[in-house]
């Protein structure tokens, strides 16, 4: 199954996780958590102005770092299928690894680099349409993850790829080689995608 990941963090130089969100391609599985003990002093001016104001909207999602790691590990482990982590920046994936002390659950089997989709008009249009709603701001990990999902659905449907994508098995993934992802097809995800894609097409439309 495909999980869309997004994070917010303090600064690109001194990266300390602030919040993390994941949502499955079918929308049935969603996780969001905010840290209450991140390093406020290391936050960049951008984070102070664009991220802080959106924190605290989900009171039940507040955790200390060790609590967030424990809760996330439990959630990931309980998922019914093997997982491909999809995100538009490898920094998000690194922060996920760091939160879990580099010990990812065994059902996380591959990584999908979405960076190339940022240049696709269909993807961007869907993402911007989602964030156009005031209650769904940019730079909030949960809303950004939801927007990534909708952008991918729009692009995937228009392109007719139906789950075909570029991904790399976790065992082969190296941070310095993320621009060399091989062409591959995850048949399990494709079957899963086709099972619910028509339902999505009946309820949403993209021009």
Secondary structure, 3 states (H helix, E strand, C coil): CEEEEEEEECCCCCCCEEEEEEEECCCCCEEEEEECCCCHHHCCHHHHHHCHHHCCCCHHHEECHHHHHHHHHHHHHCCCCCEEEEECCHHHHHHHHHHCCCCCCCCEEEEEECHHHHHCHHHHHHHHHHHCCCCCCCCCHHHHHHHHHHHHHHHHHHHCCCCCEEEEEHHHCCHHHCCCCCEECCHHHHHHHHHHHHHHHHHCCCC
